[in-house]
Amino acid sequence: MKTLRPIMILSALMVLIFGTAQPAAAATITITSGDPTSPVTAYEPYPTHTFTASGGTEPYTASLRSGSLPVGMALSSISRNLSGTPTTPGTYTFGVRITDKDGSYADQDVTVEVVAPTITITSGDPTSPVTAYEPYPTHTFTASGGTEPYTASLRSGSLPVGMALSSLSRNLSGTPTTPGTYTFGVRITDANGFYAEQEVTVEVVAPTITITSGAPTSPWFTGQPYPTHTFTASGGTGPHTLSLRSGSLPVGMALSSISGKLSGTPTSTGTYTFGIRMTDANGFYAEQNVTVVIADPATTITSGDPPLGTVGEAYSFRFTAAGDSDIRFSLAAGDLPDGLTLAPDGVLGGTPEAVGSFRFTVKATGTATSDTAEVTVTIAAAPSPTPSPTSTPTSPAPGTPDPASPTTTPGSGLPVTGSSTATMLLLGVAAIAVGGMILVVLRVRRQRFTAGG
């Protein structure tokens, strides 16, 4: 107390001498830089904002009065810059104080919204539909926006069996094995964890198996080896195997699973209907219904009489027969027209040389039976040639006889034209015909006279 008393006495004296002290008036500070940029995108450099002021004594300083800045950003006291690279989306509200050299200040409430970058998947839809057990045409998911590199992940659902999604290459690839419709979600994520998603549907269909070998031989005959039929198929993955799906084979016949052959020697007649299945290496298949008729052999010639032929013109006719296998034809009796032959396959052919009606017997011989047929072939004469037209007469040269002038045939007294040999021939034929008729009349009269006498 002894130490403080002189000070108090000194203060009282100063008040009496100088009066009561008054504090200096505070300067009015105004922030002139406006509002910082908002909104901004995460992981993109913030466009630096400098807080400026007027009304006080420079230099000014900046400080954070309240709230918090966006993550990744800072406020510089000396430069008064708000800058950095925001990393976390959100809405950030904070207070900034600008203070002058003398301690006077002004405050500003600031709001900066940080939004996530827009990631866009740019690669379109993967291929669909695709065929089971065929390599999938690789699809690469691509994107834009955000920060590379991108990665891919399966967000929901399931991929087709046999396929995979690569995280780093973002490739959807593989060989699907199970038919079905697969719907799944793919997420493409950038280097900072921002992402876009796509719903994908891939349909996997079964391969188309087609039986390409046609229908087996029918009818066939008991006791005769069946002409082996090989079932073949296309599509899917080879090799294909053969199986009996339904019904029953002709008695004495069998199917080979590996070679695909239907073979054997049938022993019982009947109509046999059965179903076969051709299956590929992965279990996909096609089916075919088959009917084979088995009968007792009985060769029958089915072709009838051959048609009319003409001398000097090429001739061809095929005899046919049914009811047995490996049927061959031969001449059993009689003679063929001159110039024609009968081949084992039943073709009667050649060039006939004589007019007439020819009757002969054809034999058809099968594996177990035979048949004969008596047929007639008529060969007609070739048609008479048509006379060619005469040329137009021309005027004779001076001093030569005119061929068109009438002349007398020596010994006949008949006028003819000397320009046409054909005319003379026709007259000769006419004279012979008249003479023949006269002889016939005389002969008839003589017969009548003799009968009357």
C-alpha positions as CSV (number, residue, x, y, z in Angstrom):
1,M,0.0,0.0,0.0
2,K,2.9,2.3,0.8
3,T,4.2,1.7,-2.8
4,L,0.9,2.5,-4.5
5,R,0.0,5.7,-2.5
6,P,2.5,7.9,-4.4
7,I,1.3,6.7,-7.7
8,M,-2.3,7.5,-6.8
9,I,-1.4,11.0,-5.5
10,L,0.5,11.6,-8.8
11,S,-2.5,10.5,-10.9
12,A,-4.8,12.8,-8.9
13,L,-2.5,15.7,-9.5
14,M,-2.4,15.0,-13.3
15,V,-6.3,14.9,-13.5
16,L,-6.4,18.3,-11.7
17,I,-3.8,19.8,-14.1
18,F,-4.9,18.2,-17.5
19,G,-8.5,17.1,-17.0
20,T,-10.1,13.6,-17.7
21,A,-8.4,11.5,-20.7
22,Q,-10.7,10.5,-23.7
23,P,-10.0,7.4,-25.9
24,A,-9.4,8.0,-29.7
25,A,-12.4,7.3,-32.0
26,A,-12.2,3.9,-33.9
27,A,-11.9,4.1,-37.7
28,T,-14.8,2.7,-39.9
29,I,-13.4,-0.3,-41.9
30,T,-15.3,-1.4,-45.0
31,I,-14.6,-4.8,-46.7
32,T,-14.7,-4.0,-50.5
33,S,-13.8,-7.4,-52.1
34,G,-17.3,-8.8,-52.3
35,D,-18.2,-12.5,-51.8
36,P,-15.8,-15.4,-52.6
37,T,-16.7,-17.8,-55.5
38,S,-19.4,-20.3,-54.7
39,P,-20.2,-23.1,-55.6
40,V,-16.9,-24.8,-56.5
41,T,-16.0,-28.4,-57.5
42,A,-14.1,-30.7,-55.2
43,Y,-10.5,-31.3,-56.2
44,E,-10.5,-28.4,-58.6
45,P,-8.2,-25.5,-57.5
46,Y,-10.2,-22.7,-55.9
47,P,-10.1,-19.3,-57.8
48,T,-8.1,-17.3,-55.2
49,H,-10.2,-14.7,-53.4
50,T,-8.3,-11.7,-51.8
51,F,-10.2,-9.8,-49.1
52,T,-9.7,-6.0,-49.5
53,A,-10.9,-3.2,-47.3
54,S,-11.0,0.6,-47.0
55,G,-11.5,3.2,-44.3
56,G,-8.6,2.2,-41.9
57,T,-4.9,2.4,-41.8
58,E,-3.0,-0.2,-43.9
59,P,-1.7,-2.8,-43.8
60,Y,-4.8,-4.9,-43.3
61,T,-4.7,-8.5,-42.0
62,A,-7.3,-11.2,-42.3
63,S,-8.4,-13.8,-39.7
64,L,-11.1,-16.5,-39.3
65,R,-13.5,-15.1,-36.8
66,S,-16.0,-18.1,-36.7
67,G,-16.9,-21.3,-38.4
68,S,-14.6,-23.4,-40.5
69,L,-13.1,-23.2,-44.0
70,P,-13.8,-25.9,-46.7
71,V,-11.4,-28.9,-46.2
72,G,-8.3,-28.3,-48.3
73,M,-8.5,-24.4,-48.2
74,A,-6.8,-21.7,-46.1
75,L,-7.0,-18.0,-45.3
76,S,-3.7,-16.1,-45.3
77,S,-3.4,-13.4,-42.6
78,I,-0.9,-11.3,-44.4
79,S,-2.0,-11.6,-48.1
80,R,-5.7,-12.0,-47.0
81,N,-6.1,-14.7,-49.7
82,L,-8.7,-17.4,-49.5
83,S,-7.3,-20.3,-51.6
84,G,-6.5,-24.0,-52.0
85,T,-8.2,-27.1,-53.4
86,P,-11.4,-28.1,-51.7
87,T,-11.7,-31.9,-51.3
88,T,-14.9,-32.5,-49.4
89,P,-18.3,-31.6,-50.8
90,G,-20.5,-29.6,-48.4
91,T,-21.7,-26.1,-47.5
92,Y,-19.3,-24.2,-45.4
93,T,-20.3,-20.9,-43.6
94,F,-17.6,-19.0,-41.8
95,G,-16.8,-15.4,-40.6
96,V,-13.8,-13.4,-41.8
97,R,-12.4,-10.4,-39.9
98,I,-10.3,-7.7,-41.7
99,T,-8.2,-5.6,-39.2
100,D,-6.2,-2.5,-39.9
101,K,-2.9,-1.4,-38.5
102,D,-4.6,0.3,-35.5
103,G,-6.7,-2.6,-34.6
104,S,-9.9,-1.4,-36.2
105,Y,-11.8,-4.2,-38.1
106,A,-14.7,-5.2,-40.1
107,D,-16.4,-8.7,-40.3
108,Q,-17.9,-10.6,-43.3
109,D,-20.0,-13.8,-43.2
110,V,-19.0,-16.1,-46.1
111,T,-20.7,-19.2,-47.5
112,V,-18.8,-21.5,-49.9
113,E,-20.5,-24.6,-51.3
114,V,-18.2,-27.4,-52.5
115,V,-19.9,-29.9,-54.9
116,A,-18.8,-33.3,-56.1
117,P,-17.4,-33.5,-59.7
118,T,-19.7,-34.8,-62.3
119,I,-18.6,-38.3,-63.5
120,T,-20.1,-39.4,-66.8
121,I,-19.9,-42.9,-68.3
122,T,-19.2,-42.4,-72.0
123,S,-18.8,-46.0,-73.3
124,G,-22.5,-46.8,-73.9
125,D,-24.1,-50.2,-73.4
126,P,-22.3,-53.5,-73.6
127,T,-23.2,-55.9,-76.4
128,S,-26.4,-57.9,-76.0
129,P,-27.6,-60.5,-76.8
130,V,-24.6,-62.8,-77.1
131,T,-24.3,-66.6,-77.6
132,A,-23.3,-69.0,-74.9
133,Y,-19.8,-70.4,-75.3
134,E,-18.8,-67.7,-77.8
135,P,-16.1,-65.2,-76.6
136,Y,-17.8,-62.0,-75.5
137,P,-16.7,-58.9,-77.5
138,T,-14.8,-57.1,-74.8
139,H,-16.5,-53.9,-73.6
140,T,-14.4,-51.2,-71.9
141,F,-16.2,-48.8,-69.6
142,T,-14.9,-45.2,-70.1
143,A,-15.8,-42.0,-68.3
144,S,-15.2,-38.3,-68.2
145,G,-15.2,-35.7,-65.4
146,G,-13.4,-36.0,-62.0
147,T,-9.8,-37.1,-61.8
148,E,-8.2,-40.0,-63.6
149,P,-7.4,-42.9,-63.3
150,Y,-10.9,-44.5,-63.1
151,T,-11.7,-47.9,-61.7
152,A,-14.7,-50.2,-62.2
153,S,-16.6,-52.2,-59.7
154,L,-19.8,-54.3,-59.6
155,R,-22.3,-52.3,-57.6
156,S,-25.3,-54.8,-57.7
157,G,-26.6,-57.9,-59.4
158,S,-24.4,-60.6,-61.0
159,L,-22.5,-60.9,-64.2
160,P,-23.2,-63.7,-66.8
161,V,-21.6,-67.0,-65.7
162,G,-18.1,-67.2,-67.2
163,M,-17.6,-63.4,-67.4
164,A,-15.6,-60.9,-65.3
165,L,-15.2,-57.1,-64.7
166,S,-11.7,-55.8,-64.4
167,S,-11.2,-53.0,-61.9
168,L,-8.1,-51.4,-63.4
169,S,-8.8,-51.9,-67.2
170,R,-12.5,-51.6,-66.7
171,N,-13.0,-54.4,-69.2
172,L,-16.1,-56.6,-69.2
173,S,-15.0,-59.8,-70.9
174,G,-15.0,-63.6,-70.9
175,T,-17.0,-66.5,-72.4
176,P,-20.6,-66.7,-71.1
177,T,-21.7,-70.3,-70.5
178,T,-25.3,-70.2,-69.2
179,P,-28.2,-68.8,-71.1
180,G,-30.2,-66.2,-69.2
181,T,-30.9,-62.4,-68.8
182,Y,-28.4,-60.8,-66.4
183,T,-29.0,-57.3,-65.0
184,F,-26.2,-55.7,-62.9
185,G,-25.0,-52.3,-61.8
186,V,-21.5,-51.0,-62.7
187,R,-19.8,-48.2,-60.8
188,I,-16.9,-46.1,-62.3
189,T,-14.9,-44.3,-59.6
190,D,-12.4,-41.6,-60.2
191,A,-9.0,-41.2,-58.3
192,N,-10.7,-39.2,-55.5
193,G,-13.6,-41.6,-54.9
194,F,-16.3,-39.8,-56.8
195,Y,-18.3,-42.1,-59.1
196,A,-21.0,-42.7,-61.7
197,E,-23.2,-45.7,-62.1
198,Q,-24.8,-47.6,-65.0
199,E,-27.4,-50.3,-65.1
200,V,-26.5,-53.0,-67.6
201,T,-28.4,-55.9,-69.1
202,V,-26.7,-58.7,-71.0
203,E,-28.8,-61.5,-72.5
204,V,-27.0,-64.8,-73.1
205,V,-28.8,-67.1,-75.6
206,A,-28.3,-70.8,-76.4
207,P,-26.4,-71.5,-79.7
208,T,-28.6,-72.7,-82.6
209,I,-27.9,-76.3,-83.5
210,T,-29.2,-77.4,-86.9
211,I,-29.4,-81.0,-88.2
212,T,-28.0,-80.8,-91.7
213,S,-28.2,-84.4,-92.9
214,G,-31.8,-84.6,-94.2
215,A,-34.0,-87.7,-93.8
216,P,-32.8,-91.3,-93.9
217,T,-33.8,-93.6,-96.7
218,S,-37.4,-94.9,-96.6
219,P,-38.9,-97.3,-97.5
220,W,-36.4,-100.1,-97.1
221,F,-36.6,-103.9,-97.1
222,T,-36.2,-106.8,-94.7
223,G,-33.1,-108.9,-94.9
224,Q,-31.2,-106.2,-96.8
225,P,-28.3,-104.0,-95.3
226,Y,-29.7,-100.5,-94.7
227,P,-27.9,-97.8,-96.7
228,T,-26.0,-96.2,-93.8
229,H,-27.3,-92.7,-92.9
230,T,-25.0,-90.3,-91.1
231,F,-26.7,-87.6,-89.0
232,T,-24.7,-84.4,-89.1
233,A,-25.3,-81.0,-87.4
234,S,-23.9,-77.4,-87.5
235,G,-23.8,-74.7,-84.8
236,G,-22.6,-74.9,-81.2
237,T,-19.4,-76.5,-80.3
238,G,-18.2,-79.8,-81.9
239,P,-18.1,-82.7,-81.7
240,H,-21.9,-83.5,-81.8
241,T,-23.2,-86.8,-80.4
242,L,-26.3,-88.7,-81.5
243,S,-28.9,-90.2,-79.2
244,L,-32.4,-91.7,-79.5
245,R,-34.9,-89.3,-77.9
246,S,-38.1,-91.1,-78.4
247,G,-39.8,-94.0,-80.2
248,S,-38.0,-97.1,-81.4
249,L,-35.7,-98.1,-84.3
250,P,-36.6,-100.7,-86.9
251,V,-35.8,-104.2,-85.5
252,G,-32.2,-105.1,-86.4
253,M,-31.0,-101.4,-86.7
254,A,-28.9,-99.2,-84.3
255,L,-27.7,-95.7,-83.8
256,S,-24.0,-94.9,-83.1
257,S,-23.6,-92.1,-80.6
258,I,-20.1,-91.1,-81.7
259,S,-20.2,-91.5,-85.5
260,G,-23.9,-90.4,-85.8
261,K,-24.7,-93.4,-88.1
262,L,-28.1,-95.2,-88.5
263,S,-27.3,-98.6,-89.9
264,G,-28.0,-102.4,-89.7
265,T,-30.2,-105.0,-91.4
266,P,-33.9,-104.7,-90.6
267,T,-35.7,-107.9,-90.0
268,S,-39.4,-106.9,-89.4
269,T,-41.8,-105.0,-91.5
270,G,-43.5,-101.9,-90.2
271,T,-43.6,-98.1,-90.0
272,Y,-41.1,-96.9,-87.4
273,T,-41.3,-93.3,-86.1
274,F,-38.6,-92.1,-83.7
275,G,-36.9,-88.9,-82.5
276,I,-33.2,-88.3,-82.6
277,R,-31.2,-85.7,-80.7
278,M,-27.9,-84.1,-81.9
279,T,-26.0,-82.6,-78.9
280,D,-23.0,-80.4,-79.0
281,A,-20.0,-80.5,-76.6
282,N,-21.7,-78.1,-74.2
283,G,-25.0,-79.9,-74.0
284,F,-27.0,-77.8,-76.4
285,Y,-29.0,-79.8,-79.0
286,A,-31.4,-80.0,-81.9
287,E,-34.0,-82.7,-82.5
288,Q,-35.5,-84.4,-85.6
289,N,-38.5,-86.8,-86.0
290,V,-37.7,-89.6,-88.4
291,T,-40.0,-92.2,-90.1
292,V,-38.6,-95.3,-91.7
293,V,-40.9,-97.8,-93.5
294,I,-39.6,-101.4,-93.6
295,A,-41.3,-103.7,-96.2
296,D,-40.8,-107.1,-97.6
297,P,-39.0,-106.8,-101.0
298,A,-41.2,-107.1,-104.1
299,T,-39.8,-105.5,-107.3
300,T,-42.4,-103.9,-109.5
301,I,-41.7,-102.2,-112.9
302,T,-43.5,-98.8,-112.7
303,S,-42.7,-97.1,-116.0
304,G,-45.2,-98.4,-118.7
305,D,-44.6,-98.5,-122.5
306,P,-41.9,-96.3,-124.0
307,P,-43.1,-93.4,-126.3
308,L,-43.0,-93.3,-130.1
309,G,-39.6,-92.9,-131.8
310,T,-38.5,-91.7,-135.2
311,V,-35.9,-93.1,-137.6
312,G,-32.7,-91.1,-137.5
313,E,-33.6,-89.1,-134.4
314,A,-31.9,-89.6,-131.0
315,Y,-34.1,-91.5,-128.6
316,S,-34.1,-91.9,-124.7
317,F,-36.5,-93.4,-122.3
318,R,-35.8,-94.6,-118.7
319,F,-37.5,-97.7,-117.3
320,T,-38.3,-97.4,-113.5
321,A,-39.0,-100.0,-110.8
322,A,-39.7,-100.0,-107.0
323,G,-40.1,-102.4,-104.2
324,D,-36.5,-103.7,-103.8
325,S,-33.0,-102.3,-103.6
326,D,-30.1,-102.2,-106.1
327,I,-32.5,-102.8,-109.1
328,R,-30.9,-103.5,-112.5
329,F,-32.5,-103.8,-115.9
330,S,-31.9,-106.2,-118.7
331,L,-33.6,-107.6,-121.9
332,A,-35.4,-110.8,-121.0
333,A,-36.9,-111.7,-124.5
334,G,-37.5,-110.2,-127.9
335,D,-35.4,-107.8,-129.9
336,L,-34.8,-104.1,-129.4
337,P,-35.2,-101.7,-132.4
338,D,-32.1,-101.5,-134.4
339,G,-29.8,-98.7,-133.1
340,L,-31.2,-98.8,-129.5
341,T,-29.6,-100.4,-126.4
342,L,-30.9,-101.0,-122.8
343,A,-28.5,-99.9,-120.0
344,P,-28.5,-101.5,-116.5
345,D,-29.9,-98.3,-115.0
346,G,-33.0,-98.7,-117.2
347,V,-32.2,-96.2,-119.9
348,L,-33.3,-97.2,-123.4
349,G,-31.4,-95.0,-125.8
350,G,-29.7,-94.6,-129.1
351,T,-30.8,-93.6,-132.7
352,P,-33.4,-96.0,-134.3
353,E,-32.5,-97.1,-137.8
354,A,-35.6,-98.9,-139.0
355,V,-39.4,-98.3,-139.2
356,G,-41.6,-100.8,-137.3
357,S,-43.3,-101.9,-134.1
358,F,-40.9,-103.8,-131.8
359,R,-42.2,-106.0,-128.9
360,F,-39.8,-107.2,-126.2
361,T,-39.6,-108.1,-122.5
362,V,-37.8,-106.0,-119.9
363,K,-36.6,-107.5,-116.6
364,A,-35.9,-105.6,-113.4
365,T,-33.8,-107.5,-110.9
366,G,-33.5,-106.3,-107.3
367,T,-31.5,-107.6,-104.3
368,A,-34.1,-110.3,-103.5
369,T,-36.8,-110.1,-106.1
370,S,-37.4,-109.4,-109.8
371,D,-40.2,-108.4,-112.2
372,T,-40.8,-108.4,-116.0
373,A,-42.9,-106.3,-118.3
374,E,-43.7,-106.9,-122.0
375,V,-43.5,-103.5,-123.9
376,T,-43.8,-102.2,-127.4
377,V,-41.8,-99.5,-129.1
378,T,-43.0,-98.0,-132.4
379,I,-40.5,-96.4,-134.7
380,A,-42.0,-94.1,-137.4
381,A,-40.4,-93.0,-140.7
382,A,-38.8,-89.7,-140.9
383,P,-41.0,-87.0,-142.4
384,S,-40.6,-86.2,-146.1
385,P,-38.5,-83.2,-146.9
386,T,-40.3,-80.0,-148.0
387,P,-39.3,-78.8,-151.5
388,S,-37.3,-75.6,-151.3
389,P,-38.9,-72.6,-153.1
390,T,-37.7,-71.8,-156.7
391,S,-35.8,-68.6,-157.3
392,T,-37.3,-65.7,-159.2
393,P,-36.7,-66.0,-163.0
394,T,-34.4,-63.5,-164.6
395,S,-34.5,-62.1,-168.1
396,P,-32.3,-64.1,-170.6
397,A,-29.4,-62.5,-172.2
398,P,-29.8,-61.3,-175.8
399,G,-29.6,-64.2,-178.2
400,T,-30.2,-67.0,-175.6
401,P,-33.5,-68.9,-175.3
402,D,-35.9,-67.9,-172.5
403,P,-36.0,-70.7,-169.8
404,A,-39.5,-69.7,-168.9
405,S,-40.8,-70.1,-172.5
406,P,-43.0,-73.2,-173.0
407,T,-41.2,-76.1,-174.6
408,T,-42.3,-79.6,-175.6
409,T,-40.9,-82.5,-173.6
410,P,-39.5,-84.9,-176.1
411,G,-41.9,-87.8,-176.9
412,S,-44.7,-86.4,-174.8
413,G,-46.0,-83.4,-176.6
414,L,-46.5,-81.7,-173.2
415,P,-45.5,-78.1,-172.9
416,V,-43.1,-77.4,-169.9
417,T,-41.0,-74.5,-168.8
418,G,-37.3,-75.1,-169.2
419,S,-36.4,-73.0,-166.1
420,S,-37.3,-75.6,-163.4
421,T,-36.1,-79.1,-163.0
422,A,-38.6,-79.5,-160.1
423,T,-41.4,-78.8,-162.6
424,M,-40.3,-81.6,-164.9
425,L,-40.0,-84.0,-162.0
426,L,-43.5,-83.2,-160.8
427,L,-44.9,-83.7,-164.4
428,G,-43.1,-87.1,-164.5
429,V,-44.5,-88.2,-161.2
430,A,-48.0,-87.1,-162.4
431,A,-47.6,-89.1,-165.6
432,I,-46.6,-92.2,-163.7
433,A,-49.6,-91.8,-161.3
434,V,-52.0,-91.4,-164.3
435,G,-50.5,-94.5,-165.9
436,G,-50.9,-96.5,-162.7
437,M,-54.6,-95.5,-162.4
438,I,-55.2,-96.6,-166.0
439,L,-53.7,-100.0,-165.3
440,V,-55.8,-100.5,-162.2
441,V,-59.0,-99.7,-164.2
442,L,-58.1,-102.0,-167.0
443,R,-57.4,-104.8,-164.5
444,V,-60.7,-104.4,-162.8
445,R,-62.6,-104.4,-166.1
446,R,-60.7,-107.6,-167.1
447,Q,-61.7,-109.3,-163.8
448,R,-65.4,-108.4,-164.4
449,F,-65.3,-109.6,-168.0
450,T,-63.8,-112.9,-167.0
451,A,-66.3,-113.4,-164.3
452,G,-69.2,-112.6,-166.7
453,G,-67.8,-114.8,-169.5
